[in-house]
Amino acid sequence: MTTPSPPGLLHTKRSTLNVTTTGTSSSSSWLIPVTSRVTFQPEIFSRKDPHSYFVIQKIRHKGFEKLYEEDSAAKVNPDHADKLRRILARLDAASSPQDMDLPGYRLHKLKGKYENHWAVEVSRNWRVVFRFEGGHATDVDFVDYH
C-alpha cells in the first residue's frame, strides 16, 4: 500500500514541488542530482467519491477542514495545530477506528449524542470526533463536548 501524503500536499487546487533524484550517466558512474518540477493535479481525486485517495470523507469544523485541505491553521487554536495535523494524517491513513489507538490519543467510543462515533484527545476537553463508514472516516469534528 502506498503511504499517503501529508494533509495539504494533494488537497490544494494545484501544487508544485521541486524533486531531487539521482541518476547515472552512461559515460560515468557518478551520481548526479537532478531537480525537476512535478505538478500535481489533485482535482482528479474527490472526497465525494468513495473509491478516491481520500479516506476522510466529511469534516464538520470549518477551521479543521481548512487545516486539512490547505494546511492553514488560521481558524484553529495554534496550541492544537501540530497535534491536529498528526491526527488528520493518521485519520487519512486509517481504515478503522482501531488504527487511531496510539499512545497519547486516548481513543474511546462515544455514546449518547455521539453514538457510533469515536474520539481522540487533543488537549484537556478538546477532542477530534469521527466515525468510520466503509473504511473511510466521516463526520470528523473538533469539539469540546464536556
C-alpha positions in Angstrom: 0.0 0.0 0.0 1.3 3.5 -0.8 2.0 5.8 2.1 -0.5 8.7 2.0 0.8 12.2 1.5 0.6 14.6 4.5 -2.5 16.8 4.6 -2.2 19.9 2.4 0.0 18.2 -0.2 -2.6 16.9 -2.6 -5.6 18.9 -1.2 -5.0 22.2 -2.9 -6.1 23.0 -6.5 -2.5 22.7 -7.8 0.8 22.1 -6.0 4.3 22.3 -7.5 7.2 20.6 -5.8 10.9 20.5 -6.6 12.0 16.9 -6.5 15.7 15.9 -6.4 16.5 12.5 -7.8 19.8 10.7 -8.6 20.7 9.0 -11.8 23.8 7.8 -13.6 25.2 8.8 -16.9 26.1 6.2 -19.4 29.6 7.6 -19.7 30.2 7.9 -16.0 29.2 6.1 -12.8 28.9 9.4 -10.9 25.5 10.0 -9.2 24.3 13.4 -10.3 21.4 15.1 -8.5 18.7 16.2 -10.9 16.0 18.7 -9.9 12.7 18.6 -11.8 9.4 20.2 -11.2 6.4 18.0 -10.5 2.9 19.4 -10.7 0.1 17.5 -9.0 -3.4 17.9 -10.3 -5.4 16.6 -7.4 -8.7 17.6 -8.9 -8.8 14.0 -10.2 -9.4 13.0 -6.6 -12.7 13.7 -4.9 -13.7 13.2 -1.3 -17.2 12.6 -2.6 -16.0 9.5 -4.5 -15.8 6.5 -2.1 -13.1 4.9 -4.2 -10.9 8.0 -4.1 -7.5 8.5 -2.4 -9.0 10.5 0.4 -10.1 8.5 3.5 -11.6 11.4 5.3 -14.9 12.0 3.6 -16.6 14.8 5.6 -15.2 17.4 8.1 -17.7 19.4 10.0 -15.5 22.0 11.7 -14.6 24.7 9.1 -11.2 25.6 10.6 -10.3 21.9 10.9 -11.3 21.4 7.3 -9.1 24.3 6.2 -6.2 22.8 8.1 -6.8 19.5 6.3 -7.3 20.9 2.8 -4.9 23.9 2.8 -2.7 23.3 5.8 -3.9 26.7 7.2 -4.1 26.8 11.0 -5.7 30.3 10.9 -9.0 29.1 12.3 -7.8 26.6 15.0 -6.1 27.2 18.3 -2.3 27.5 17.5 -1.6 25.3 20.5 -3.6 22.5 18.9 -2.4 22.8 15.3 0.6 20.4 15.4 -1.4 17.6 17.1 -4.4 18.2 14.8 -2.1 17.8 11.8 -0.8 14.5 13.2 -4.3 13.3 13.9 -5.5 14.3 10.4 -2.6 12.4 8.8 -3.3 9.3 10.9 -7.1 9.5 10.1 -6.2 9.9 6.4 -4.2 6.6 6.6 -6.7 4.8 8.9 -9.2 2.2 7.7 -10.8 1.5 11.1 -11.1 3.3 14.5 -8.5 0.9 16.0 -5.9 2.4 13.7 -6.2 5.6 15.8 -5.4 3.7 19.1 -2.0 5.3 19.6 -0.3 6.4 22.9 -1.4 9.9 23.8 -4.6 9.9 21.7 -6.7 8.1 24.3 -9.1 6.6 21.7 -12.6 5.9 23.1 -16.0 5.1 21.8 -18.8 7.6 22.5 -22.4 7.2 23.4 -25.5 9.5 23.7 -25.4 12.3 21.2 -22.3 10.9 19.6 -23.4 7.3 19.4 -21.4 5.3 16.8 -18.6 7.9 17.0 -15.1 7.6 18.3 -12.9 10.3 19.8 -9.2 11.0 20.3 -7.9 13.6 22.8 -6.2 16.8 21.6 -5.9 18.6 24.9 -8.0 18.9 28.1 -11.6 18.9 26.9 -10.9 19.2 23.2 -11.4 16.0 21.1 -11.4 15.0 17.5 -14.7 13.1 17.0 -15.3 10.8 14.0 -16.9 7.7 12.7 -16.0 5.2 10.0 -18.1 4.1 7.1 -16.8 1.6 4.6 -13.2 2.1 5.6 -13.4 5.9 5.4 -13.5 8.5 8.2 -16.6 10.7 8.1 -18.3 13.3 10.2 -14.9 14.4 11.6 -15.3 17.2 14.1 -13.2 19.2 16.5 -15.2 19.7 19.7 -15.3 20.5 23.4 -18.0 18.1 24.3 -17.6 18.1 28.1 
